[in-house]
Amino acid sequence: MKQLLNGAGYLAYLWAAGQFCKKHLAASKKKDWLFVMLSMSVYLVLNRIATLYPDGYILVVTVNHLLFTGLVLLFFQEGWEKKILAAAMLMTVMAVGVNFFEAFLSCFALFFKYTVKMVSEPFLCEWEGGGVRGVSQCLAAGSVYWLSKHVQTLFCGRRGKWYALLAVPLFIILTVMDVAAWGAGCGIMVRSGGSMGLYYDQMFSHAGFLLLSLLLSFAAGVYVFGMNRIYLEQEKSGRYRLQNTVYQMITEQYQQSERLRHDMKNHIVALSALFQNKEWEKMGDYLKKMADSGMDAGGDLTGNKAVDALLYQKRKRAEETDIDWECDVQMPKGCISEFDLCVLFGNLLDNALEACQRMQCREYRFIHIQAKTVKKCFLLEVKNSMNQAETYTDGFTIKENPWEHGIGMMNIGDVVHGYDGVIQLQAENGIFAISILMPLPDAAYDSKTAV
């Protein structure tokens, strides 16, 4: 009975582990069941060996960890460093989680027997211990399933060495937990001193495991999520510096175009003279020089010079790759900084251009942009085509450059939330749409310029 309950609990854990790896390591559907069955077979064989040779517990556990890691490396995709980290996370959650839940449930069961059933020296029989272990493994499987939804950023766009270094402390925590479990199996327990009886000896021992599990899980969580947070902040800081440089370049380009238009009268006089003298070659060179100097940047389109220049650049990229471009933008004046506008429009349009460029069928590529003031709020909407097979989850899509996964959306979120705005996302039927709504100060309502 104990082995059956343990096996059922471990099978639930393996299912959750398979779903975790499938989501973050992109496994083939044909291999999912094979991974679970082979892992289960390894567990049953090693569990039998541990029963026959209890003194070899540490060796058996170590072999189990190595074989589980090997199966993850064999059956799932992505780089080996990422797979090592996934295996380390799964085994650590299993070891720490099972010991935590087992200690908690054992304390509860012993307390119930001692206080309700009035057993002077309660202990858990074999089937009760197996049941507690099985339930603990199921709860640990639930922890793996929960964790799978909160580590998207962790498995997107890092360098291989970063994954390997992140896995090392997890293996150390796993080793500490295994040694503690081995010690408990050998009778090394936290005792009351011998004067309080078996009940309190067991309670103190389980409470010690409970505390150790909490400390190790806290250390693992702080390290993993803390390192991830530091990495993302560094990436965001680097992206902001890059965007600031781009913004300055756009501003300089627009100023150059302004100077050119300021001298328009003189240019017209010069061109007229060349035309009258029929100096066509010189006239062509003159016009080409004007175009190269930024003459084709256009006049005010939105009421904001920085946005005008940025939209012009993105439109040129769209035209070069056969992307249908529609733009209807009305900008309120003076309520949103030009840098923040460049962050919004730049990241949104870069994402849209990348999604369209990944489409092999050029005739269905499109980007539609709309911005206006609606009920005292600034509304910005961008729609673009995308591959039907692509998915969008919490700010992450398929990208050619994995280092940029999610960073653009985080920068957009920072700007929108800084203005107390909201973001709505939708991706279906090959169309991705994002809507941004930001409240405006009263002074902005009566001063907007339409396209």
TORDORO-734205 format. One record per residue (C-alpha): residue in one letter; x, y, z. Coordinates in Angstrom, 1 decimal. Layout:
REM residues N
<"A" <X Y Z>>;
...
This chain:
REM residues 451
<"M" <0.0 0.0 0.0>>;
<"K" <2.8 2.4 0.9>>;
<"Q" <4.6 1.8 -2.4>>;
<"L" <1.4 2.2 -4.3>>;
<"L" <0.6 5.6 -2.7>>;
<"N" <4.2 6.8 -3.2>>;
<"G" <4.1 5.7 -6.8>>;
<"A" <0.9 7.5 -7.5>>;
<"G" <2.2 10.7 -5.9>>;
<"Y" <5.4 10.5 -7.8>>;
<"L" <3.5 9.9 -11.1>>;
<"A" <1.6 13.1 -10.5>>;
<"Y" <4.8 15.0 -10.0>>;
<"L" <6.3 13.6 -13.2>>;
<"W" <3.2 14.7 -15.1>>;
<"A" <3.6 18.2 -13.7>>;
<"A" <7.3 18.1 -14.5>>;
<"G" <6.6 17.1 -18.1>>;
<"Q" <4.2 19.9 -18.5>>;
<"F" <6.8 22.3 -17.1>>;
<"C" <9.5 21.2 -19.5>>;
<"K" <7.0 21.1 -22.4>>;
<"K" <6.1 24.8 -21.8>>;
<"H" <9.6 26.1 -21.2>>;
<"L" <11.8 23.7 -23.2>>;
<"A" <9.5 23.0 -26.2>>;
<"A" <9.2 19.2 -26.2>>;
<"S" <7.7 17.1 -29.0>>;
<"K" <4.3 15.8 -28.1>>;
<"K" <5.4 12.3 -29.1>>;
<"K" <8.0 12.3 -26.4>>;
<"D" <6.0 13.6 -23.4>>;
<"W" <4.5 10.2 -22.4>>;
<"L" <7.8 8.5 -23.0>>;
<"F" <9.6 10.9 -20.7>>;
<"V" <7.1 10.3 -17.9>>;
<"M" <7.1 6.5 -18.3>>;
<"L" <10.9 6.2 -18.3>>;
<"S" <11.2 8.5 -15.3>>;
<"M" <8.6 6.4 -13.5>>;
<"S" <10.5 3.2 -14.4>>;
<"V" <13.7 4.6 -13.0>>;
<"Y" <12.0 5.7 -9.8>>;
<"L" <10.4 2.2 -9.3>>;
<"V" <13.7 0.4 -9.9>>;
<"L" <15.7 2.7 -7.6>>;
<"N" <13.0 2.7 -5.0>>;
<"R" <13.2 -1.1 -4.9>>;
<"I" <17.0 -1.0 -4.6>>;
<"A" <16.7 1.5 -1.7>>;
<"T" <14.3 -0.9 0.1>>;
<"L" <16.7 -3.8 -0.3>>;
<"Y" <19.8 -1.8 0.6>>;
<"P" <18.8 1.0 2.9>>;
<"D" <22.4 2.0 3.7>>;
<"G" <22.8 3.1 0.1>>;
<"Y" <20.1 5.8 0.3>>;
<"I" <22.4 8.7 -0.7>>;
<"L" <23.8 6.8 -3.7>>;
<"V" <20.4 5.8 -4.9>>;
<"V" <19.1 9.4 -4.6>>;
<"T" <22.1 10.8 -6.4>>;
<"V" <21.7 8.3 -9.2>>;
<"N" <18.0 9.2 -9.5>>;
<"H" <18.9 12.9 -9.8>>;
<"L" <21.5 12.2 -12.5>>;
<"L" <19.1 9.9 -14.5>>;
<"F" <16.2 12.4 -14.2>>;
<"T" <18.6 15.2 -15.4>>;
<"G" <19.7 13.0 -18.3>>;
<"L" <16.1 12.3 -19.4>>;
<"V" <15.4 16.0 -19.4>>;
<"L" <18.5 16.6 -21.5>>;
<"L" <17.5 13.8 -23.9>>;
<"F" <13.8 14.4 -24.4>>;
<"F" <13.5 18.2 -24.5>>;
<"Q" <14.8 21.0 -26.7>>;
<"E" <16.6 24.3 -26.1>>;
<"G" <20.2 24.6 -24.9>>;
<"W" <21.7 22.2 -22.4>>;
<"E" <22.3 24.9 -19.8>>;
<"K" <18.6 25.8 -19.9>>;
<"K" <17.6 22.1 -19.5>>;
<"I" <20.0 21.8 -16.6>>;
<"L" <18.4 24.7 -14.8>>;
<"A" <14.9 23.2 -15.5>>;
<"A" <15.9 19.9 -14.0>>;
<"A" <17.5 21.6 -11.0>>;
<"M" <14.4 23.6 -10.3>>;
<"L" <12.1 20.6 -10.7>>;
<"M" <14.2 18.4 -8.4>>;
<"T" <14.6 21.1 -5.8>>;
<"V" <10.9 21.9 -5.7>>;
<"M" <10.2 18.2 -5.4>>;
<"A" <12.6 17.6 -2.5>>;
<"V" <11.9 20.7 -0.6>>;
<"G" <8.2 20.6 -1.3>>;
<"V" <7.7 17.0 -0.4>>;
<"N" <9.6 17.3 2.9>>;
<"F" <7.7 20.5 3.8>>;
<"F" <4.3 19.0 3.2>>;
<"E" <5.2 15.7 4.7>>;
<"A" <6.5 17.3 7.9>>;
<"F" <3.4 19.5 8.1>>;
<"L" <0.9 16.7 7.5>>;
<"S" <2.8 14.4 9.9>>;
<"C" <2.6 17.0 12.6>>;
<"F" <-1.1 17.4 12.0>>;
<"A" <-1.8 13.7 12.0>>;
<"L" <0.2 13.1 15.2>>;
<"F" <-1.5 16.0 16.9>>;
<"F" <-4.9 14.7 15.9>>;
<"K" <-4.1 11.2 17.4>>;
<"Y" <-2.6 12.7 20.6>>;
<"T" <-5.4 15.2 21.3>>;
<"V" <-8.5 13.7 19.7>>;
<"K" <-7.9 9.9 19.9>>;
<"M" <-6.0 10.3 23.1>>;
<"V" <-3.1 8.1 22.0>>;
<"S" <-0.3 8.6 24.6>>;
<"E" <2.5 7.7 22.2>>;
<"P" <1.1 8.1 18.6>>;
<"F" <3.0 7.2 15.5>>;
<"L" <2.1 6.8 11.9>>;
<"C" <1.7 3.3 10.6>>;
<"E" <3.1 2.2 7.3>>;
<"W" <0.0 2.9 5.2>>;
<"E" <-0.5 6.3 7.0>>;
<"G" <3.0 7.3 6.3>>;
<"G" <2.6 6.2 2.7>>;
<"G" <-0.6 8.2 2.4>>;
<"V" <1.1 11.3 3.9>>;
<"R" <4.0 10.9 1.4>>;
<"G" <1.7 10.4 -1.5>>;
<"V" <-0.4 13.5 -0.7>>;
<"S" <2.8 15.5 -0.2>>;
<"Q" <4.1 14.5 -3.6>>;
<"C" <0.8 15.5 -5.2>>;
<"L" <1.0 18.9 -3.4>>;
<"A" <4.6 19.2 -4.6>>;
<"A" <3.3 18.5 -8.1>>;
<"G" <0.9 21.4 -7.7>>;
<"S" <3.8 23.6 -6.6>>;
<"V" <5.6 22.7 -9.9>>;
<"Y" <2.4 23.6 -11.9>>;
<"W" <2.1 26.9 -10.0>>;
<"L" <5.8 27.7 -10.6>>;
<"S" <5.4 27.0 -14.3>>;
<"K" <3.2 30.0 -14.6>>;
<"H" <5.6 32.4 -12.9>>;
<"V" <8.9 31.7 -14.6>>;
<"Q" <8.2 32.8 -18.2>>;
<"T" <10.8 35.6 -18.0>>;
<"L" <13.4 33.2 -16.5>>;
<"F" <13.5 30.9 -19.6>>;
<"C" <13.5 33.7 -22.2>>;
<"G" <16.6 35.1 -23.9>>;
<"R" <19.4 34.5 -21.4>>;
<"R" <23.0 33.4 -22.2>>;
<"G" <23.8 29.8 -21.6>>;
<"K" <26.3 30.5 -18.8>>;
<"W" <23.7 32.5 -16.9>>;
<"Y" <21.4 29.4 -16.7>>;
<"A" <24.3 27.2 -15.6>>;
<"L" <25.3 29.5 -12.8>>;
<"L" <21.8 29.9 -11.7>>;
<"A" <21.4 26.1 -11.4>>;
<"V" <24.5 25.7 -9.1>>;
<"P" <22.9 27.0 -5.8>>;
<"L" <19.8 24.9 -6.5>>;
<"F" <21.9 21.8 -6.6>>;
<"I" <23.5 22.8 -3.3>>;
<"I" <20.0 23.3 -1.8>>;
<"L" <19.0 19.9 -3.2>>;
<"T" <22.0 18.2 -1.6>>;
<"V" <21.3 19.8 1.8>>;
<"M" <17.7 18.5 1.7>>;
<"D" <18.8 15.0 0.6>>;
<"V" <21.4 14.8 3.4>>;
<"A" <18.8 15.9 6.0>>;
<"A" <16.4 13.3 4.7>>;
<"W" <19.1 10.6 4.9>>;
<"G" <19.9 11.7 8.5>>;
<"A" <16.3 11.4 9.5>>;
<"G" <16.1 7.9 7.9>>;
<"C" <19.2 6.9 10.0>>;
<"G" <17.5 8.1 13.2>>;
<"I" <19.1 11.5 13.5>>;
<"M" <16.2 13.5 14.9>>;
<"V" <15.6 16.7 16.8>>;
<"R" <14.8 15.2 20.3>>;
<"S" <13.2 16.7 23.4>>;
<"G" <16.0 15.4 25.6>>;
<"G" <14.4 12.1 26.4>>;
<"S" <12.1 13.3 29.2>>;
<"M" <9.0 14.3 27.1>>;
<"G" <8.3 11.0 25.2>>;
<"L" <8.1 9.7 21.7>>;
<"Y" <5.3 12.1 20.7>>;
<"Y" <7.3 15.3 21.4>>;
<"D" <10.4 13.8 19.8>>;
<"Q" <8.5 13.2 16.6>>;
<"M" <6.9 16.6 16.7>>;
<"F" <10.2 18.4 17.3>>;
<"S" <11.8 16.4 14.5>>;
<"H" <9.0 17.2 12.0>>;
<"A" <9.0 20.8 13.1>>;
<"G" <12.8 20.9 12.4>>;
<"F" <12.2 19.6 8.9>>;
<"L" <9.4 22.1 8.4>>;
<"L" <11.7 25.0 9.4>>;
<"L" <14.6 23.7 7.3>>;
<"S" <12.3 23.4 4.2>>;
<"L" <10.9 26.9 4.7>>;
<"L" <14.4 28.3 4.9>>;
<"L" <15.7 26.4 1.9>>;
<"S" <12.6 27.3 -0.2>>;
<"F" <13.0 31.0 0.8>>;
<"A" <16.7 31.0 -0.1>>;
<"A" <16.0 29.3 -3.5>>;
<"G" <13.1 31.8 -4.3>>;
<"V" <15.1 34.9 -3.3>>;
<"Y" <18.1 33.8 -5.3>>;
<"V" <16.3 32.7 -8.5>>;
<"F" <13.7 35.5 -8.7>>;
<"G" <16.2 38.0 -7.3>>;
<"M" <18.7 37.2 -10.0>>;
<"N" <16.0 37.3 -12.6>>;
<"R" <14.9 40.7 -11.4>>;
<"I" <18.4 42.1 -11.5>>;
<"Y" <18.9 40.8 -15.1>>;
<"L" <15.6 42.3 -16.3>>;
<"E" <16.4 45.7 -14.7>>;
<"Q" <19.8 45.7 -16.4>>;
<"E" <18.2 44.9 -19.7>>;
<"K" <15.6 47.6 -19.3>>;
<"S" <18.2 50.1 -18.3>>;
<"G" <20.2 49.2 -21.4>>;
<"R" <17.1 49.5 -23.6>>;
<"Y" <16.3 52.9 -22.2>>;
<"R" <19.8 54.2 -22.9>>;
<"L" <19.5 52.9 -26.5>>;
<"Q" <16.1 54.5 -26.9>>;
<"N" <17.4 57.8 -25.6>>;
<"T" <20.2 57.7 -28.2>>;
<"V" <17.6 56.9 -30.9>>;
<"Y" <15.4 59.7 -29.7>>;
<"Q" <18.3 62.2 -29.9>>;
<"M" <19.1 61.0 -33.5>>;
<"I" <15.5 61.5 -34.5>>;
<"T" <15.5 64.9 -33.0>>;
<"E" <18.7 65.8 -34.9>>;
<"Q" <17.3 64.5 -38.1>>;
<"Y" <14.1 66.5 -37.7>>;
<"Q" <16.1 69.7 -36.9>>;
<"Q" <18.1 69.1 -40.0>>;
<"S" <14.9 68.8 -42.1>>;
<"E" <13.6 72.0 -40.5>>;
<"R" <16.7 73.9 -41.5>>;
<"L" <16.3 72.6 -45.0>>;
<"R" <12.7 73.7 -45.2>>;
<"H" <13.6 77.1 -43.8>>;
<"D" <15.8 77.6 -46.8>>;
<"M" <13.1 76.4 -49.2>>;
<"K" <12.8 79.7 -50.9>>;
<"N" <16.5 79.8 -51.8>>;
<"H" <16.3 76.2 -53.1>>;
<"I" <13.4 77.0 -55.3>>;
<"V" <15.3 80.0 -56.8>>;
<"A" <18.3 77.8 -57.4>>;
<"L" <16.2 75.0 -59.0>>;
<"S" <14.4 77.5 -61.2>>;
<"A" <17.7 78.8 -62.5>>;
<"L" <18.9 75.3 -63.3>>;
<"F" <15.6 74.6 -65.0>>;
<"Q" <15.8 77.7 -67.2>>;
<"N" <19.3 76.9 -68.2>>;
<"K" <18.2 73.3 -69.0>>;
<"E" <21.0 72.0 -66.8>>;
<"W" <19.1 68.7 -66.1>>;
<"E" <22.0 66.8 -64.7>>;
<"K" <22.9 69.5 -62.1>>;
<"M" <19.2 69.8 -61.3>>;
<"G" <19.0 66.1 -60.6>>;
<"D" <22.0 66.2 -58.4>>;
<"Y" <20.6 69.1 -56.5>>;
<"L" <17.3 67.3 -55.9>>;
<"K" <19.1 64.2 -54.8>>;
<"K" <21.2 66.2 -52.3>>;
<"M" <18.0 67.7 -50.9>>;
<"A" <16.5 64.3 -50.5>>;
<"D" <19.6 62.9 -48.8>>;
<"S" <19.5 65.9 -46.4>>;
<"G" <16.1 64.9 -45.1>>;
<"M" <13.8 66.9 -47.3>>;
<"D" <11.4 64.0 -47.6>>;
<"A" <10.8 63.8 -43.9>>;
<"G" <7.4 65.5 -44.4>>;
<"G" <5.8 68.3 -42.3>>;
<"D" <3.8 68.1 -39.1>>;
<"L" <1.5 65.0 -39.2>>;
<"T" <0.6 64.5 -35.6>>;
<"G" <1.4 67.7 -33.9>>;
<"N" <4.5 66.3 -32.3>>;
<"K" <7.9 66.6 -34.1>>;
<"A" <9.5 63.6 -32.4>>;
<"V" <6.6 61.3 -33.2>>;
<"D" <6.4 62.6 -36.8>>;
<"A" <10.1 61.7 -37.4>>;
<"L" <9.7 58.3 -35.7>>;
<"L" <6.6 57.4 -37.7>>;
<"Y" <8.3 58.5 -40.9>>;
<"Q" <11.2 56.1 -40.2>>;
<"K" <8.9 53.2 -39.3>>;
<"R" <6.8 53.8 -42.4>>;
<"K" <9.9 53.6 -44.6>>;
<"R" <10.8 50.2 -43.0>>;
<"A" <7.2 49.0 -43.7>>;
<"E" <7.3 50.1 -47.3>>;
<"E" <10.6 48.4 -47.9>>;
<"T" <9.2 45.0 -46.7>>;
<"D" <5.8 45.3 -48.4>>;
<"I" <3.8 46.0 -45.3>>;
<"D" <0.5 47.8 -45.7>>;
<"W" <0.7 50.9 -43.5>>;
<"E" <-2.3 52.9 -42.2>>;
<"C" <-1.8 55.7 -39.7>>;
<"D" <-4.4 58.0 -38.2>>;
<"V" <-2.8 59.9 -35.2>>;
<"Q" <-4.0 62.9 -33.3>>;
<"M" <-1.6 63.9 -30.6>>;
<"P" <-2.5 66.1 -27.6>>;
<"K" <0.2 68.7 -26.9>>;
<"G" <2.4 69.0 -23.9>>;
<"C" <0.9 66.3 -21.7>>;
<"I" <3.1 63.4 -22.5>>;
<"S" <6.9 63.8 -22.7>>;
<"E" <8.5 63.2 -26.2>>;
<"F" <10.8 60.6 -24.8>>;
<"D" <7.9 58.6 -23.4>>;
<"L" <6.1 58.9 -26.7>>;
<"C" <9.1 57.6 -28.5>>;
<"V" <9.3 54.6 -26.1>>;
<"L" <5.6 53.8 -26.7>>;
<"F" <5.5 54.3 -30.5>>;
<"G" <9.0 52.9 -31.0>>;
<"N" <8.5 49.6 -29.1>>;
<"L" <5.0 49.1 -30.4>>;
<"L" <6.0 49.6 -34.0>>;
<"D" <9.2 47.6 -33.7>>;
<"N" <7.2 44.6 -32.4>>;
<"A" <4.6 45.1 -35.2>>;
<"L" <7.3 45.2 -37.9>>;
<"E" <9.1 42.2 -36.6>>;
<"A" <5.8 40.2 -36.4>>;
<"C" <4.9 41.2 -40.0>>;
<"Q" <8.4 40.4 -41.3>>;
<"R" <8.2 36.9 -39.9>>;
<"M" <5.2 36.2 -42.2>>;
<"Q" <6.2 34.5 -45.4>>;
<"C" <3.0 35.6 -47.2>>;
<"R" <3.7 39.2 -47.9>>;
<"E" <0.2 40.1 -49.3>>;
<"Y" <-1.3 39.7 -45.8>>;
<"R" <1.1 42.0 -44.0>>;
<"F" <-0.4 45.1 -42.4>>;
<"I" <0.1 47.6 -39.6>>;
<"H" <-2.7 49.9 -38.6>>;
<"I" <-2.1 52.7 -36.0>>;
<"Q" <-4.7 55.0 -34.4>>;
<"A" <-4.3 57.6 -31.7>>;
<"K" <-6.7 60.1 -30.4>>;
<"T" <-8.2 61.8 -27.4>>;
<"V" <-11.3 59.9 -26.0>>;
<"K" <-13.2 61.1 -22.9>>;
<"K" <-10.3 63.0 -21.4>>;
<"C" <-7.9 60.1 -22.1>>;
<"F" <-5.2 59.4 -24.7>>;
<"L" <-6.0 56.3 -26.7>>;
<"L" <-3.3 54.5 -28.7>>;
<"E" <-4.2 51.4 -30.7>>;
<"V" <-1.9 49.3 -32.9>>;
<"K" <-3.0 46.3 -34.9>>;
<"N" <-0.7 44.1 -37.0>>;
<"S" <-0.8 40.8 -38.8>>;
<"M" <1.1 37.8 -37.4>>;
<"N" <1.7 34.1 -38.1>>;
<"Q" <-1.2 32.0 -37.1>>;
<"A" <1.1 29.5 -35.3>>;
<"E" <2.5 32.2 -33.0>>;
<"T" <1.2 32.7 -29.5>>;
<"Y" <1.3 35.6 -27.1>>;
<"T" <1.6 35.0 -23.3>>;
<"D" <2.3 37.7 -20.7>>;
<"G" <4.4 39.9 -22.9>>;
<"F" <6.3 37.3 -24.8>>;
<"T" <6.1 36.2 -28.4>>;
<"I" <8.5 34.5 -30.8>>;
<"K" <11.3 36.8 -31.7>>;
<"E" <14.3 36.5 -34.0>>;
<"N" <16.5 38.0 -31.3>>;
<"P" <15.9 36.1 -28.0>>;
<"W" <17.7 38.7 -25.9>>;
<"E" <14.8 41.1 -26.5>>;
<"H" <12.1 38.8 -25.2>>;
<"G" <9.6 40.8 -23.2>>;
<"I" <11.8 43.8 -22.6>>;
<"G" <10.0 46.1 -25.0>>;
<"M" <6.6 45.3 -23.4>>;
<"M" <8.1 46.0 -20.0>>;
<"N" <9.3 49.4 -21.1>>;
<"I" <5.8 50.1 -22.6>>;
<"G" <4.3 49.0 -19.3>>;
<"D" <6.6 51.3 -17.3>>;
<"V" <5.5 54.3 -19.3>>;
<"V" <1.8 53.5 -19.3>>;
<"H" <1.7 52.8 -15.6>>;
<"G" <3.7 56.0 -14.9>>;
<"Y" <0.7 57.9 -16.3>>;
<"D" <-1.8 55.7 -14.4>>;
<"G" <-2.9 54.1 -17.7>>;
<"V" <-4.0 50.6 -18.7>>;
<"I" <-3.0 48.2 -21.5>>;
<"Q" <-5.2 45.6 -23.2>>;
<"L" <-3.8 42.9 -25.4>>;
<"Q" <-5.5 40.5 -27.9>>;
<"A" <-4.0 37.9 -30.3>>;
<"E" <-6.3 35.7 -32.4>>;
<"N" <-7.0 34.7 -36.0>>;
<"G" <-3.5 36.0 -37.1>>;
<"I" <-4.1 39.5 -35.8>>;
<"F" <-2.3 41.1 -32.8>>;
<"A" <-3.9 44.2 -31.2>>;
<"I" <-2.8 46.3 -28.3>>;
<"S" <-4.7 49.2 -26.9>>;
<"I" <-3.3 51.8 -24.4>>;
<"L" <-5.4 54.3 -22.5>>;
<"M" <-3.8 57.0 -20.4>>;
<"P" <-5.7 59.8 -18.6>>;
<"L" <-4.7 63.4 -19.6>>;
<"P" <-4.5 66.6 -17.6>>;
<"D" <-7.3 69.1 -18.1>>;
<"A" <-4.9 71.5 -20.0>>;
<"A" <-4.5 69.0 -22.9>>;
<"Y" <-8.1 68.6 -24.0>>;
<"D" <-8.4 71.8 -26.1>>;
<"S" <-5.0 71.6 -27.7>>;
<"K" <-4.6 68.7 -30.1>>;
<"T" <-3.6 68.6 -33.7>>;
<"A" <-5.2 66.1 -36.1>>;
<"V" <-3.6 64.4 -39.1>>;
